[in-house]
Amino acid sequence: MTEQATTTASSAIEENVPAAKSKVLPRFVIFAFAGMILLTLLWTKITPWTSYPIALLSHVALEEVAPMWVRAVHKKPGQIEVDTSVGVVVPNAGGQTADVVVDADPGRYAFGLPIFLALVFAAYAANRAPGRLSKAIGGYLILLPIQSFSLVMYLLMQVLVAAKLDIRTLRVDSWQVESIVFGYQVGVLVLPTLAPVLVWLLLDRKFFGDVIVNGWKRSLKAKAPVSQK
């Protein structure tokens, strides 16, 4: 009787553990979407300050990768302005030329931060995953150079557009222009949304493996008998 009772209790526990874990994934999805909305709304208010380090990194990067163009970089919360030495003809000005000036909001491609933070805190809300604060800070620091790359590519692309991709005006080789165009496509169209998810997977891979991957496998096993019938 004792052995039978022990076996029955063990079976009940084993049945309850997958059932409890199966509820974690839906909770994570709900908390993630809700967190993205709320944190994005908050981020729009504080992005001039949280994105200022991106402007600092971009300033250094611009002077390193495009010293032939950059004359001066002016920064303030919410804006970065680059004075260049690229001269273009001013329309309807009798052939006069003017140096190109480009500007941007450093937070333009930093919207991945609220996405990343929403995933981090959704994992805690769904399953009490540890180390939330350290992962949030670490992810923020990892995202800074990635977002800076996107901003630099955007600014350099604006210089190319202003010069109408004229190699003589830009004083560079064609492969350099092609590299900037490719970097712009990656940095502007791909990285802003992909990078926060990849950084979260890097820092929270245990939660991803235990909850999401295993939950997906359990759902497939649960559907298998139905398919056979």
MDAnalysis code that builds the backbone (N, CA, C; Angstrom):
import MDAnalysis as mda
import numpy as np

u = mda.Universe.empty(687, n_residues=229, atom_resindex=np.repeat(np.arange(229), 3), trajectory=True)
u.add_TopologyAttr("name", ["N", "CA", "C"] * 229)
u.add_TopologyAttr("resid", np.arange(1, 230))
u.add_TopologyAttr("resname", ["MET", "THR", "GLU", "GLN", "ALA", "THR", "THR", "THR", "ALA", "SER", "SER", "ALA", "ILE", "GLU", "GLU", "ASN", "VAL", "PRO", "ALA", "ALA", "LYS", "SER", "LYS", "VAL", "LEU", "PRO", "ARG", "PHE", "VAL", "ILE", "PHE", "ALA", "PHE", "ALA", "GLY", "MET", "ILE", "LEU", "LEU", "THR", "LEU", "LEU", "TRP", "THR", "LYS", "ILE", "THR", "PRO", "TRP", "THR", "SER", "TYR", "PRO", "ILE", "ALA", "LEU", "LEU", "SER", "HIS", "VAL", "ALA", "LEU", "GLU", "GLU", "VAL", "ALA", "PRO", "MET", "TRP", "VAL", "ARG", "ALA", "VAL", "HIS", "LYS", "LYS", "PRO", "GLY", "GLN", "ILE", "GLU", "VAL", "ASP", "THR", "SER", "VAL", "GLY", "VAL", "VAL", "VAL", "PRO", "ASN", "ALA", "GLY", "GLY", "GLN", "THR", "ALA", "ASP", "VAL", "VAL", "VAL", "ASP", "ALA", "ASP", "PRO", "GLY", "ARG", "TYR", "ALA", "PHE", "GLY", "LEU", "PRO", "ILE", "PHE", "LEU", "ALA", "LEU", "VAL", "PHE", "ALA", "ALA", "TYR", "ALA", "ALA", "ASN", "ARG", "ALA", "PRO", "GLY", "ARG", "LEU", "SER", "LYS", "ALA", "ILE", "GLY", "GLY", "TYR", "LEU", "ILE", "LEU", "LEU", "PRO", "ILE", "GLN", "SER", "PHE", "SER", "LEU", "VAL", "MET", "TYR", "LEU", "LEU", "MET", "GLN", "VAL", "LEU", "VAL", "ALA", "ALA", "LYS", "LEU", "ASP", "ILE", "ARG", "THR", "LEU", "ARG", "VAL", "ASP", "SER", "TRP", "GLN", "VAL", "GLU", "SER", "ILE", "VAL", "PHE", "GLY", "TYR", "GLN", "VAL", "GLY", "VAL", "LEU", "VAL", "LEU", "PRO", "THR", "LEU", "ALA", "PRO", "VAL", "LEU", "VAL", "TRP", "LEU", "LEU", "LEU", "ASP", "ARG", "LYS", "PHE", "PHE", "GLY", "ASP", "VAL", "ILE", "VAL", "ASN", "GLY", "TRP", "LYS", "ARG", "SER", "LEU", "LYS", "ALA", "LYS", "ALA", "PRO", "VAL", "SER", "GLN", "LYS"])
u.atoms.positions = np.array([
    [0.836, -1.198, 0.000],
    [0.000, 0.000, 0.000],
    [0.872, 1.249, 0.000],
    [1.968, 1.191, 0.749],
    [2.848, 2.360, 0.835],
    [3.515, 2.640, -0.500],
    [4.012, 1.543, -1.164],
    [4.676, 1.712, -2.454],
    [3.693, 2.230, -3.503],
    [2.465, 1.733, -3.484],
    [1.452, 2.160, -4.450],
    [1.102, 3.635, -4.239],
    [0.981, 4.051, -2.968],
    [0.670, 5.449, -2.671],
    [1.795, 6.361, -3.109],
    [3.052, 5.895, -2.907],
    [4.210, 6.695, -3.321],
    [4.249, 6.852, -4.824],
    [3.962, 5.752, -5.543],
    [3.962, 5.801, -7.009],
    [2.879, 6.731, -7.524],
    [1.697, 6.662, -6.898],
    [0.591, 7.529, -7.318],
    [0.919, 8.999, -7.087],
    [1.543, 9.286, -5.933],
    [1.920, 10.674, -5.633],
    [2.965, 11.184, -6.608],
    [3.942, 10.323, -6.945],
    [4.987, 10.730, -7.887],
    [4.401, 11.020, -9.253],
    [3.458, 10.167, -9.679],
    [2.825, 10.374, -10.988],
    [2.047, 11.676, -11.016],
    [1.362, 11.965, -9.896],
    [0.594, 13.218, -9.834],
    [1.511, 14.425, -9.916],
    [2.659, 14.355, -9.242],
    [3.616, 15.462, -9.293],
    [4.150, 15.646, -10.694],
    [4.498, 14.525, -11.378],
    [5.031, 14.603, -12.727],
    [4.011, 15.190, -13.689],
    [2.723, 14.900, -13.433],
    [1.687, 15.446, -14.309],
    [1.483, 16.941, -14.061],
    [1.651, 17.342, -12.787],
    [1.426, 18.746, -12.454],
    [2.567, 19.651, -12.914],
    [3.805, 19.118, -12.939],
    [4.948, 19.939, -13.338],
    [4.825, 20.407, -14.779],
    [4.576, 19.505, -15.780],
    [4.387, 20.000, -17.140],
    [3.197, 20.926, -17.259],
    [2.127, 20.641, -16.486],
    [0.945, 21.495, -16.551],
    [1.272, 22.901, -16.074],
    [2.079, 22.976, -14.990],
    [2.464, 24.295, -14.478],
    [3.371, 25.018, -15.454],
    [4.310, 24.270, -16.065],
    [5.225, 24.889, -17.023],
    [4.506, 25.333, -18.283],
    [3.461, 24.596, -18.650],
    [2.748, 24.954, -19.874],
    [2.050, 26.297, -19.758],
    [1.801, 26.742, -18.508],
    [1.154, 28.037, -18.311],
    [2.149, 29.193, -18.357],
    [3.445, 28.882, -18.262],
    [4.454, 29.931, -18.234],
    [4.544, 30.634, -19.575],
    [4.511, 29.870, -20.666],
    [4.665, 30.449, -21.997],
    [3.554, 31.448, -22.333],
    [2.270, 31.107, -22.127],
    [1.230, 32.115, -22.385],
    [1.380, 33.359, -21.521],
    [1.780, 33.164, -20.249],
    [1.992, 34.325, -19.380],
    [3.124, 35.189, -19.898],
    [4.193, 34.548, -20.366],
    [5.338, 35.290, -20.898],
    [4.926, 36.121, -22.115],
    [4.149, 35.540, -23.018],
    [3.713, 36.258, -24.216],
    [2.862, 37.467, -23.851],
    [1.926, 37.267, -22.910],
    [1.047, 38.364, -22.492],
    [1.854, 39.486, -21.844],
    [2.751, 39.129, -20.908],
    [3.558, 40.137, -20.224],
    [4.504, 40.837, -21.203],
    [5.019, 40.095, -22.184],
    [5.951, 40.689, -23.148],
    [5.257, 41.754, -23.990],
    [4.085, 41.436, -24.526],
    [3.369, 42.403, -25.360],
    [2.917, 43.612, -24.542],
    [2.392, 43.358, -23.352],
    [1.969, 44.464, -22.498],
    [3.165, 45.334, -22.107],
    [4.284, 44.678, -21.796],
    [5.484, 45.426, -21.427],
    [6.026, 46.266, -22.569],
    [5.970, 45.736, -23.793],
    [6.447, 46.509, -24.945],
    [5.642, 47.793, -25.126],
    [4.339, 47.684, -24.957],
    [3.484, 48.867, -25.119],
    [3.775, 49.902, -24.033],
    [3.790, 49.447, -22.775],
    [3.982, 50.374, -21.658],
    [5.393, 50.978, -21.665],
    [6.405, 50.134, -21.889],
    [7.775, 50.634, -21.867],
    [8.080, 51.528, -23.063],
    [7.452, 51.264, -24.193],
    [7.645, 52.140, -25.354],
    [7.061, 53.521, -25.094],
    [5.897, 53.560, -24.453],
    [5.305, 54.846, -24.093],
    [6.209, 55.612, -23.128],
    [6.775, 54.906, -22.164],
    [7.702, 55.548, -21.236],
    [8.985, 55.971, -21.942],
    [9.462, 55.116, -22.838],
    [10.710, 55.393, -23.556],
    [10.611, 56.654, -24.406],
    [9.459, 56.916, -24.996],
    [9.303, 58.116, -25.816],
    [9.503, 59.394, -24.994],
    [9.306, 59.317, -23.682],
    [9.473, 60.485, -22.822],
    [10.921, 60.680, -22.381],
    [11.665, 59.586, -22.239],
    [13.014, 59.689, -21.690],
    [14.107, 59.394, -22.708],
    [13.724, 59.090, -23.946],
    [14.731, 58.712, -24.942],
    [15.781, 59.781, -25.212],
    [15.492, 61.100, -25.119],
    [16.573, 62.068, -25.337],
    [17.761, 61.860, -24.406],
    [17.520, 61.348, -23.192],
    [18.603, 61.144, -22.231],
    [19.151, 59.723, -22.308],
    [18.284, 58.719, -22.460],
    [18.790, 57.338, -22.544],
    [19.549, 57.108, -23.849],
    [19.267, 57.914, -24.879],
    [19.921, 57.746, -26.171],
    [21.138, 58.648, -26.343],
    [21.407, 59.511, -25.372],
    [22.546, 60.418, -25.510],
    [23.879, 59.672, -25.617],
    [24.103, 58.568, -24.866],
    [25.349, 57.811, -25.065],
    [25.525, 57.315, -26.494],
    [24.425, 57.073, -27.208],
    [24.526, 56.661, -28.610],
    [25.151, 57.775, -29.432],
    [24.774, 59.022, -29.142],
    [25.361, 60.162, -29.845],
    [26.857, 60.274, -29.560],
    [27.262, 60.006, -28.319],
    [28.674, 60.057, -27.967],
    [29.475, 59.013, -28.750],
    [28.973, 57.787, -28.787],
    [29.658, 56.736, -29.537],
    [29.667, 57.041, -31.028],
    [28.563, 57.580, -31.538],
    [28.483, 57.902, -32.964],
    [29.461, 59.003, -33.335],
    [29.641, 59.956, -32.446],
    [30.608, 61.030, -32.680],
    [32.000, 60.452, -32.892],
    [32.408, 59.561, -32.003],
    [33.727, 58.926, -32.126],
    [33.819, 58.109, -33.414],
    [32.772, 57.345, -33.706],
    [32.779, 56.492, -34.891],
    [32.855, 57.311, -36.177],
    [32.119, 58.407, -36.248],
    [32.131, 59.237, -37.455],
    [33.513, 59.812, -37.730],
    [34.193, 60.242, -36.690],
    [35.537, 60.799, -36.878],
    [36.546, 59.729, -37.260],
    [36.248, 58.465, -36.921],
    [37.167, 57.375, -37.269],
    [36.920, 56.846, -38.679],
    [35.644, 56.679, -39.052],
    [35.337, 56.035, -40.340],
    [35.190, 57.029, -41.483],
    [34.910, 58.293, -41.177],
    [34.721, 59.278, -42.243],
    [35.427, 60.590, -41.925],
    [36.735, 60.540, -41.648],
    [37.444, 61.796, -41.325],
    [37.514, 62.747, -42.517],
    [37.391, 62.206, -43.741],
    [37.458, 63.064, -44.928],
    [36.202, 63.895, -45.105],
    [35.129, 63.544, -44.391],
    [33.862, 64.268, -44.506],
    [33.548, 65.122, -43.282],
    [33.841, 64.594, -42.112],
    [33.369, 65.210, -40.872],
    [34.253, 66.388, -40.466],
    [33.632, 67.537, -40.319],
    [34.322, 68.722, -39.813],
    [34.038, 68.935, -38.326],
    [32.782, 68.829, -37.971],
    [32.395, 69.037, -36.570],
    [31.107, 68.269, -36.298],
    [30.969, 67.838, -35.051],
    [29.769, 67.127, -34.615],
    [29.210, 67.852, -33.389],
    [27.949, 68.211, -33.459],
    [27.294, 68.910, -32.358],
    [26.221, 67.986, -31.765],
    [26.218, 67.877, -30.441],
    [25.307, 66.953, -29.766],
    [24.529, 67.676, -28.684],
    [23.301, 67.250, -28.530],
    [22.487, 67.646, -27.400],
    [21.407, 66.576, -27.239],
    [20.774, 66.470, -26.075],
    [19.746, 65.427, -25.901],
    [18.670, 65.519, -26.981],
    [18.539, 64.446, -27.724],
    [17.514, 64.394, -28.760],
    [17.990, 64.788, -30.136],
    [19.269, 65.178, -30.299],
    [19.737, 65.595, -31.617],
    [21.253, 65.454, -31.738],
    [21.684, 65.044, -32.929],
    [23.093, 65.066, -33.301],
    [23.179, 65.702, -34.681],
    [24.085, 66.650, -34.827],
    [24.242, 67.382, -36.083],
    [25.687, 67.275, -36.544],
    [25.881, 66.982, -37.830],
    [27.215, 66.774, -38.387],
    [27.460, 67.786, -39.496],
    [28.493, 68.618, -39.312],
    [28.937, 69.535, -40.363],
    [29.974, 68.803, -41.207],
    [29.755, 68.738, -42.512],
    [30.650, 68.002, -43.394],
    [31.403, 68.949, -44.327],
    [32.416, 68.393, -44.970],
    [33.191, 69.141, -45.965],
    [32.768, 68.790, -47.377],
    [31.641, 68.106, -47.514],
    [31.124, 67.725, -48.832],
    [30.325, 68.892, -49.387],
    [30.816, 69.470, -50.455],
    [30.137, 70.603, -51.060],
    [29.231, 70.187, -52.204],
    [28.020, 70.706, -52.222],
    [27.066, 70.405, -53.287],
    [26.531, 71.720, -53.855],
    [26.087, 71.651, -55.101],
    [25.552, 72.830, -55.766],
    [24.166, 73.135, -55.213],
    [23.944, 74.384, -54.851],
    [22.653, 74.813, -54.327],
    [21.715, 75.101, -55.491],
    [20.535, 74.500, -55.545],
    [19.604, 74.762, -56.648],
    [19.187, 76.228, -56.707],
    [19.095, 76.739, -57.935],
    [18.624, 78.112, -58.172],
    [19.467, 79.153, -57.446],
    [20.776, 78.901, -57.363],
    [21.669, 79.845, -56.688],
    [22.835, 80.237, -57.581],
    [22.663, 80.106, -58.881],
    [23.711, 80.527, -59.805],
    [24.984, 79.722, -59.710],
    [24.876, 78.429, -59.403],
    [26.047, 77.566, -59.342],
    [26.815, 77.625, -58.040],
    [26.309, 78.315, -57.056],
    [26.993, 78.380, -55.770],
    [26.916, 77.035, -55.051],
    [27.920, 76.755, -54.267],
    [27.967, 75.498, -53.526],
    [27.851, 75.754, -52.033],
    [27.437, 74.735, -51.313],
    [27.319, 74.814, -49.854],
    [27.692, 73.458, -49.269],
    [28.255, 73.484, -48.080],
    [28.626, 72.235, -47.406],
    [27.389, 71.559, -46.832],
    [27.382, 70.250, -46.940],
    [26.248, 69.452, -46.470],
    [26.254, 69.386, -44.941],
    [25.097, 69.574, -44.354],
    [24.901, 69.407, -42.911],
    [23.771, 68.400, -42.713],
    [24.045, 67.334, -41.960],
    [23.032, 66.307, -41.714],
    [22.795, 66.208, -40.216],
    [21.581, 65.846, -39.856],
    [21.253, 65.702, -38.441],
    [20.271, 64.549, -38.262],
    [20.123, 64.125, -37.024],
    [19.229, 63.007, -36.710],
    [18.948, 62.994, -35.217],
    [17.920, 62.278, -34.848],
    [17.599, 62.028, -33.450],
    [18.312, 60.748, -33.030],
    [19.212, 60.775, -32.040],
    [19.913, 59.564, -31.617],
    [18.984, 58.423, -31.213],
    [17.772, 58.770, -30.795],
    [16.821, 57.732, -30.416],
    [16.062, 57.153, -31.581],
    [16.376, 57.593, -32.795],
    [15.634, 57.158, -33.985],
    [15.660, 55.642, -34.150],
    [16.807, 55.042, -33.861],
    [16.933, 53.596, -34.010],
    [17.249, 52.919, -32.678],
    [16.839, 53.556, -31.584],
    [17.065, 52.991, -30.249],
    [15.801, 52.421, -29.650],
    [14.754, 52.242, -30.475],
    [13.499, 51.725, -29.925],
    [13.594, 50.246, -29.553],
    [14.729, 49.621, -29.834],
    [14.922, 48.236, -29.416],
    [15.095, 48.091, -27.918],
    [15.447, 49.184, -27.233],
    [15.633, 49.105, -25.778],
    [14.351, 48.716, -25.054],
    [13.200, 49.371, -25.282],
    [11.980, 48.918, -24.599],
    [11.571, 47.507, -24.996],
    [11.874, 47.085, -26.226],
    [11.570, 45.703, -26.626],
    [12.383, 44.733, -25.796],
    [13.689, 45.014, -25.654],
    [14.564, 44.141, -24.868],
    [14.130, 44.105, -23.404],
    [13.869, 45.266, -22.821],
    [13.477, 45.317, -21.408],
    [12.152, 44.595, -21.174],
    [11.238, 44.698, -22.134],
    [9.957, 44.004, -21.991],
    [10.162, 42.496, -21.949],
    [11.058, 41.976, -22.776],
    [11.343, 40.531, -22.771],
    [12.006, 40.107, -21.462],
    [12.917, 40.933, -20.971],
    [13.618, 40.616, -19.723],
    [12.647, 40.528, -18.547],
    [11.811, 41.531, -18.396],
    [10.915, 41.562, -17.242],
    [9.710, 40.640, -17.426],
    [9.364, 40.311, -18.668],
    [8.307, 39.326, -18.897],
    [8.755, 37.946, -18.427],
    [10.034, 37.637, -18.616],
    [10.559, 36.358, -18.131],
    [10.475, 36.275, -16.615],
    [10.715, 37.399, -15.941],
    [10.596, 37.402, -14.479],
    [9.139, 37.291, -14.049],
    [8.259, 38.034, -14.698],
    [6.846, 38.017, -14.316],
    [6.214, 36.657, -14.582],
    [6.690, 35.944, -15.608],
    [6.089, 34.659, -15.971],
    [6.638, 33.498, -15.160],
    [7.933, 33.580, -14.791],
    [8.537, 32.407, -14.161],
    [9.537, 32.761, -13.066],
    [9.548, 34.016, -12.621],
    [10.472, 34.463, -11.580],
    [11.925, 34.152, -11.952],
    [12.273, 34.376, -13.217],
    [13.647, 34.146, -13.660],
    [14.573, 35.141, -12.951],
    [15.714, 34.686, -12.437],
    [16.582, 35.559, -11.628],
    [17.457, 36.470, -12.490],
    [18.123, 37.422, -11.824],
    [19.109, 38.273, -12.481],
    [18.535, 39.292, -13.431],
    [17.338, 39.796, -13.149],
    [16.695, 40.719, -14.093],
    [17.446, 42.045, -14.209],
    [17.844, 42.622, -13.092],
    [18.469, 43.946, -13.122],
    [19.819, 43.895, -13.831],
    [20.635, 42.896, -13.505],
    [21.950, 42.791, -14.147],
    [21.818, 42.541, -15.647],
    [20.826, 41.755, -16.039],
    [20.623, 41.500, -17.467],
    [20.094, 42.737, -18.182],
    [19.258, 43.500, -17.498],
    [18.747, 44.728, -18.102],
    [19.880, 45.723, -18.351],
    [20.756, 45.884, -17.377],
    [21.886, 46.805, -17.539],
    [22.859, 46.283, -18.590],
    [23.154, 44.986, -18.530],
    [24.067, 44.404, -19.515],
    [23.533, 44.515, -20.933],
    [22.240, 44.271, -21.111],
    [21.644, 44.383, -22.441],
    [21.675, 45.808, -22.961],
    [21.417, 46.771, -22.075],
    [21.468, 48.183, -22.462],
    [22.861, 48.547, -22.978],
    [23.897, 48.078, -22.279],
    [25.265, 48.381, -22.688],
    [25.636, 47.683, -24.001],
    [25.127, 46.471, -24.201],
    [25.414, 45.758, -25.444],
    [24.717, 46.428, -26.626],
    [23.518, 46.924, -26.394],
    [22.749, 47.543, -27.482],
    [23.322, 48.893, -27.911],
    [24.026, 49.590, -27.035],
    [24.524, 50.930, -27.354],
    [25.374, 50.956, -28.628],
    [26.425, 50.120, -28.756],
    [27.221, 50.174, -30.001],
    [26.442, 49.732, -31.230],
    [25.496, 48.812, -31.054],
    [24.681, 48.368, -32.191],
    [23.798, 49.513, -32.680],
    [23.168, 50.212, -31.751],
    [22.320, 51.341, -32.118],
    [23.154, 52.496, -32.661],
    [24.364, 52.644, -32.157],
    [25.265, 53.669, -32.684],
    [25.627, 53.366, -34.134],
    [25.836, 52.098, -34.444],
    [26.120, 51.704, -35.832],
    [24.965, 52.101, -36.749],
    [23.744, 51.852, -36.308],
    [22.570, 52.216, -37.110],
    [22.515, 53.718, -37.342],
    [22.795, 54.503, -36.301],
    [22.744, 55.958, -36.422],
    [23.834, 56.465, -37.359],
    [25.036, 55.920, -37.233],
    [26.143, 56.333, -38.105],
    [25.829, 56.022, -39.566],
    [25.286, 54.838, -39.818],
    [24.942, 54.474, -41.193],
    [23.852, 55.387, -41.755],
    [22.915, 55.775, -40.909],
    [21.861, 56.691, -41.359],
    [22.455, 58.039, -41.742],
    [23.340, 58.581, -40.912],
    [23.940, 59.879, -41.189],
    [24.811, 59.838, -42.447],
    [25.615, 58.783, -42.580],
    [26.466, 58.673, -43.769],
    [25.635, 58.524, -45.032],
    [24.525, 57.813, -44.923],
    [23.660, 57.656, -46.090],
    [23.055, 58.993, -46.492],
    [22.752, 59.840, -45.525],
    [22.212, 61.158, -45.848],
    [23.235, 61.998, -46.607],
    [24.512, 61.819, -46.282],
    [25.568, 62.521, -47.015],
    [25.621, 62.031, -48.461],
    [25.506, 60.709, -48.644],
    [25.507, 60.153, -50.001],
    [24.333, 60.684, -50.816],
    [23.175, 60.725, -50.196],
    [21.975, 61.205, -50.899],
    [22.130, 62.671, -51.274],
    [22.667, 63.480, -50.334],
    [22.845, 64.903, -50.617],
    [23.816, 65.122, -51.772],
    [24.814, 64.258, -51.883],
    [25.798, 64.362, -52.969],
    [25.374, 63.591, -54.210],
    [24.178, 62.990, -54.171],
    [23.628, 62.231, -55.293],
    [24.555, 61.090, -55.723],
    [25.219, 60.497, -54.735],
    [26.114, 59.347, -54.939],
    [27.242, 59.656, -55.915],
    [27.588, 60.913, -56.031],
    [28.665, 61.331, -56.937],
    [30.017, 61.055, -56.281],
    [30.791, 60.143, -56.854],
    [32.066, 59.737, -56.263],
    [33.051, 60.894, -56.236],
    [33.033, 61.738, -57.280],
    [33.954, 62.866, -57.308],
    [33.632, 63.867, -56.210],
    [32.366, 64.120, -56.012],
    [31.979, 65.054, -54.948],
    [32.313, 64.487, -53.575],
    [32.103, 63.201, -53.415],
    [32.339, 62.558, -52.125],
    [33.819, 62.277, -51.865],
    [34.628, 62.232, -52.936],
    [36.070, 61.984, -52.825],
    [36.370, 60.622, -52.198],
    [35.620, 59.613, -52.622],
    [35.835, 58.247, -52.144],
    [35.738, 57.288, -53.329],
    [36.103, 56.040, -53.087],
    [35.997, 55.013, -54.123],
    [34.588, 54.438, -54.155],
    [34.270, 53.764, -55.256],
    [32.924, 53.206, -55.407],
    [32.644, 52.120, -54.369],
    [33.664, 51.340, -53.984],
    [33.435, 50.267, -53.006],
    [33.065, 50.841, -51.633],
    [33.578, 52.043, -51.342],
    [33.222, 52.682, -50.072],
    [31.763, 53.124, -50.072],
    [31.311, 53.647, -51.206],
    [29.900, 54.023, -51.319],
    [29.013, 52.788, -51.184],
    [29.388, 51.700, -51.838],
    [28.609, 50.466, -51.766],
    [28.594, 49.915, -50.342],
    [29.695, 50.046, -49.632],
    [29.752, 49.568, -48.244],
    [28.800, 50.356, -47.356],
    [28.727, 51.664, -47.572],
    [27.821, 52.491, -46.776],
    [26.370, 52.133, -47.089],
    [26.066, 51.914, -48.360],
    [24.696, 51.543, -48.741],
    [24.311, 50.217, -48.101],
    [25.226, 49.247, -48.129],
    [24.947, 47.948, -47.507],
    [24.810, 48.084, -45.996],
    [25.721, 48.864, -45.382],
    [25.637, 49.080, -43.935],
    [24.351, 49.775, -43.541],
    [23.883, 50.687, -44.401],
    [22.618, 51.369, -44.136],
    [21.459, 50.378, -44.146],
    [21.446, 49.478, -45.119],
    [20.354, 48.502, -45.202],
    [20.328, 47.602, -43.976],
    [21.507, 47.170, -43.527],
    [21.569, 46.302, -42.349],
    [21.262, 47.085, -41.077],
    [21.903, 48.230, -40.936],
    [21.778, 48.992, -39.700],
    [20.430, 49.648, -39.501],
    [19.753, 49.986, -40.591],
    [18.492, 50.710, -40.479],
    [17.283, 49.793, -40.631],
    [17.382, 48.808, -41.516],
    [16.226, 47.965, -41.812],
    [16.180, 46.671, -40.995],
    [17.324, 46.217, -40.499],
    [17.378, 44.901, -39.845],
    [17.667, 45.007, -38.353],
    [18.761, 45.655, -37.997],
    [19.240, 45.622, -36.617],
    [18.304, 46.238, -35.575],
    [17.626, 47.353, -35.861],
    [16.827, 47.969, -34.787],
    [15.816, 47.033, -34.133],
    [15.198, 46.139, -34.915],
    [14.214, 45.212, -34.335],
    [14.813, 43.839, -34.019],
    [15.831, 43.434, -34.767],
    [16.407, 42.108, -34.555],
    [17.372, 42.092, -33.379],
    [18.162, 43.150, -33.217],
    [19.202, 43.170, -32.186],
    [18.655, 42.971, -30.773],
    [17.572, 43.647, -30.352],
    [17.101, 43.440, -28.971],
    [16.672, 42.006, -28.696],
    [16.101, 41.339, -29.695],
    [15.687, 39.947, -29.505],
    [16.907, 39.050, -29.383],
    [17.917, 39.271, -30.232],
    [19.135, 38.457, -30.176],
    [19.889, 38.671, -28.865],
    [19.944, 39.912, -28.391],
    [20.619, 40.179, -27.115],
    [19.871, 39.507, -25.976],
    [18.547, 39.535, -26.018],
    [17.773, 38.849, -24.974],
    [18.022, 37.346, -25.011],
    [18.060, 36.761, -26.198],
    [18.336, 35.323, -26.321],
    [19.721, 34.991, -25.772],
    [20.680, 35.882, -25.997],
    [22.032, 35.666, -25.490],
    [22.077, 35.687, -23.968],
    [21.390, 36.646, -23.367],
    [21.455, 36.813, -21.921],
    [20.460, 35.928, -21.172],
    [19.381, 35.507, -21.843],
    [18.327, 34.736, -21.173],
    [18.124, 33.381, -21.845],
    [19.223, 32.791, -22.336],
    [19.095, 31.544, -23.094],
    [18.594, 30.377, -22.241],
    [18.857, 30.384, -20.917],
    [18.357, 29.307, -20.055],
    [16.837, 29.342, -20.001],
    [16.273, 30.536, -19.772],
    [14.822, 30.662, -19.749],
    [14.232, 30.297, -21.106],
    [14.879, 30.739, -22.175],
    [14.386, 30.437, -23.515],
    [14.364, 28.934, -23.766],
    [15.433, 28.241, -23.345],
    [15.494, 26.800, -23.556],
    [14.513, 26.039, -22.686],
    [14.440, 26.409, -21.396],
    [13.592, 25.677, -20.468],
    [12.107, 25.909, -20.712],
    [11.731, 27.129, -21.035],
    [10.313, 27.478, -21.123],
    [9.802, 27.443, -22.558],
    [10.431, 28.187, -23.438],
    [9.897, 28.324, -24.794],
    [10.156, 27.088, -25.636],
    [11.417, 26.638, -25.698],
    [11.742, 25.476, -26.524],
    [11.063, 24.221, -25.997],
    [11.193, 23.958, -24.695],
    [10.561, 22.773, -24.125],
    [9.041, 22.858, -24.178],
    [8.494, 24.078, -23.997],
    [7.049, 24.233, -24.113],
    [6.559, 23.936, -25.515],
    [7.336, 24.350, -26.504],
    [6.974, 24.056, -27.894],
    [7.020, 22.552, -28.152],
    [8.035, 21.883, -27.608],
    [8.139, 20.430, -27.776],
    [6.969, 19.714, -27.095],
    [6.584, 20.184, -25.897],
    [5.462, 19.560, -25.201],
    [4.157, 19.744, -25.971],
    [4.002, 20.929, -26.593],
    [2.781, 21.160, -27.375],
    [2.722, 20.242, -28.579],
    [3.884, 19.949, -29.177],
    [3.904, 19.015, -30.310],
    [3.545, 17.602, -29.871],
    [4.062, 17.194, -28.690],
    [3.728, 15.865, -28.186],
    [2.251, 15.751, -27.833],
    [1.688, 16.847, -27.315],
    [0.271, 16.842, -26.958],
    [-0.618, 16.725, -28.196],
    [-0.182, 17.281, -29.304],
    [-0.952, 17.243, -30.532],
    [-0.762, 15.942, -31.305],
    [0.315, 15.217, -30.995],
    [0.611, 13.997, -31.742],
    [-0.495, 12.954, -31.660],
    [-1.043, 12.615, -30.466],
    [-2.129, 11.627, -30.409],
    [-3.362, 12.045, -31.210],
    [-3.667, 13.356, -31.165],
    [-4.832, 13.842, -31.914],
    [-4.633, 13.638, -33.395],
    [-3.416, 13.899, -33.899],
    [-3.124, 13.727, -35.304],
    [-3.228, 12.267, -35.722],
    [-2.750, 11.357, -34.827],
    [-2.821, 9.932, -35.133],
    [-4.244, 9.447, -35.230],
    [-5.119, 9.972, -34.334],
    [-6.514, 9.557, -34.373],
    [-7.149, 10.016, -35.677],
])
